[in-house]
Amino acid sequence: MTIQADLLANEQALWTGGPEAYQALADDSCLVVFAGMAALMTREAISKTAEKGRWKDVKLTPTGFVRLADTVAVVA
């Protein structure tokens, strides 16, 4: 898989999985951004907001991808 495909697979797992997905995939602290809301959240805090089964299927359609460094990429 490519890094872009890996990141999209992880993002889909975060939307369709439950708290265990965040425990497995999230860093110790994460910048969480939604329309009208942005916050720095801990892995524990964000995993508590995830409800298992809240989304059954998610189709992600990236409009942009840039790899800033070996360990940094942005998918929009």
VENSULFEN-V602750 format. One line per field, one symbol per residue. ss: DSSP state (@ for helix, = for strand, . for the rest). phi: phi as a letter, one per 20 degrees, with the letter a starting at -180 (. if undefined). burial: b if it has 9 or more other ideal C-beta (glycine too) atoms within 8 Angstrom, else e. A space follows every 10 residues. Layout:
ss = ???
phi = ???
burial = ???
//
This chain:
ss = ..@@@@@@@@ @@@@@@..@@ @@@@@...== ====..==== ==@@@@@@@. .......... ....=====. .====.
phi = .effffffff fffffeedgf fffedefgcc edccgmbbbe cfgfffffee dfnfcebcde cfdabbdeag dcbcdd
burial = eeebebbbbb bbbbebbebb bbbeebeeeb ebeeeeeeee bebeebbeeb eeeeeeeeee ebeebeeeee eebebe
//
